[in-house]
Amino acid sequence: MVIQELLKWGSEALSGIEYSNPQQETRLILSQLLGVDRSYLYAHGDKEVSEEEKDKFIWIIERRKSGEPLQYILGIQEFMGIDFKVGNGVLIPRGDTELLVEWLIKFIDEEFDDRTYRMLDIGVGSGAISLSTAYHRPKGEILGVDISKEALMIAEENRINLRLDNVRFIESDLFSSIGEEYLQGFDIIASNPPYIPEGNRETLQKEVRMYEPALALFGGEDGLDYYRKITSQARKYLANGGLLIFEIGAGQGPDVARIMEGNGFKAVTVEKDLENRDRIVAGRS
Ligand SMILES: C[S@@+](CC[C@H](N)C(=O)[O-])C[C@H]1O[C@@H](n2cnc3c(N)ncnc32)[C@H](O)[C@@H]1O
């Protein structure tokens, strides 16, 4: 078969599945498989592919057709201009979370200028928040924790690929393994914790429900368990005036702001995303 025929077959095969962009995904799959960029596919539509490449392409399309997220199949997701390795057991970093990192970068620029900032990232997943902050603002010392060994392995791989020596990851159930030496030791605590209410499990799209780790998704009955747990301990680990910043689910702004204020945080603000949904809550210790 030639490239053009495979592209046509692939987009038709994917056209029936929910939440996909058949043409774009098919081009991405074939370009990665052949190790060429997407423009090559247009220019060489009549080029014959090997039997092996064709079989592999069909196998990938079948997996995608059954609902597996493309990012897990290809093992990669771009976040803040960086390619992150992803895989089963780790949340696929979302575009929404870039807002939190952009907020952090602005905060670091305004408050630290040339000084070193110390940051804790709770629930690192692929390392998206810690590593992209460290990449774009290297003058920091960053500790990232996660309870999932799979997530930590992938985060560490990403850290090594990006050669970021100022980031360290450890296994910890929230603050449980963070030693006394860190009391009042962070200028920033950032977290994108699991925040989907348990009862919403069945309403999630198949790609998320069946393939992404439940440990990264659900935040108890009302979705707010992690905000309560993290906020109640955060001030112990924050320097005076330190920042606690969360990504939140749409509509959780007032509740999370109340939790933070109830725990003594000041200047608590809720930020909306481009679609006007609550997305970030931040406050100062
Ligand atoms: C929503 S994901 C966020 C991943 C990543 N920070 C991102 O933004 O893409 C939440 C992460 O919290 C981790 N997690 C869940 N419970 C935890 C706990 N008790 N202690 C530490 N991490 C936890 C999960 O394993 C998951 O990696």
The ligand as a Tripos MOL2 file, in Angstrom:
@<TRIPOS>MOLECULE
LIG
   27    29     1     0     0
SMALL
NO_CHARGES

@<TRIPOS>ATOM
      1 C1         -4.4320   14.7300   38.4320 C.3       1 LIG1
      2 S1         -2.9120   13.8400   38.5300 S.3       1 LIG1
      3 C2         -1.7650   15.1400   38.1900 C.3       1 LIG1
      4 C3         -0.5070   14.6970   37.5210 C.3       1 LIG1
      5 C4          0.4140   15.8460   37.0710 C.3       1 LIG1
      6 N1          0.7810   16.7100   38.1480 N.3       1 LIG1
      7 C5         -0.2420   16.6470   35.9880 C.2       1 LIG1
      8 O1         -0.6960   17.7770   36.2450 O.co2     1 LIG1
      9 O2         -0.3240   16.1510   34.8360 O.co2     1 LIG1
     10 C6         -2.7840   13.5710   40.2640 C.3       1 LIG1
     11 C7         -1.5550   12.8080   40.7460 C.3       1 LIG1
     12 O3         -1.6540   12.6670   42.1800 O.3       1 LIG1
     13 C8         -1.1500   11.4100   42.5500 C.3       1 LIG1
     14 N2         -1.6850   11.0560   43.8710 N.ar      1 LIG1
     15 C9         -2.8880   10.5240   44.1780 C.ar      1 LIG1
     16 N3         -2.9900   10.3350   45.5020 N.ar      1 LIG1
     17 C10        -1.8310   10.7620   46.0540 C.ar      1 LIG1
     18 C11        -1.3190   10.8180   47.3900 C.ar      1 LIG1
     19 N4         -2.0640   10.4130   48.4210 N.pl3     1 LIG1
     20 N5         -0.0780   11.2970   47.5920 N.ar      1 LIG1
     21 C12         0.6830   11.7130   46.5380 C.ar      1 LIG1
     22 N6          0.2580   11.6970   45.2570 N.ar      1 LIG1
     23 C13        -0.9790   11.2300   45.0220 C.ar      1 LIG1
     24 C14        -1.5970   10.4860   41.4380 C.3       1 LIG1
     25 O4         -0.8140    9.3150   41.3890 O.3       1 LIG1
     26 C15        -1.4160   11.3900   40.2030 C.3       1 LIG1
     27 O5         -0.1440   11.2140   39.6470 O.3       1 LIG1
@<TRIPOS>BOND
     1     1     2 1
     2     2     3 1
     3     2    10 1
     4     3     4 1
     5     4     5 1
     6     5     6 1
     7     5     7 1
     8     7     8 2
     9     7     9 1
    10    10    11 1
    11    11    12 1
    12    11    26 1
    13    12    13 1
    14    13    14 1
    15    13    24 1
    16    14    15 ar
    17    14    23 ar
    18    15    16 ar
    19    16    17 ar
    20    17    18 ar
    21    17    23 ar
    22    18    19 1
    23    18    20 ar
    24    20    21 ar
    25    21    22 ar
    26    22    23 ar
    27    24    25 1
    28    24    26 1
    29    26    27 1
@<TRIPOS>SUBSTRUCTURE
     1 LIG1         1 GROUP 0 **** ****
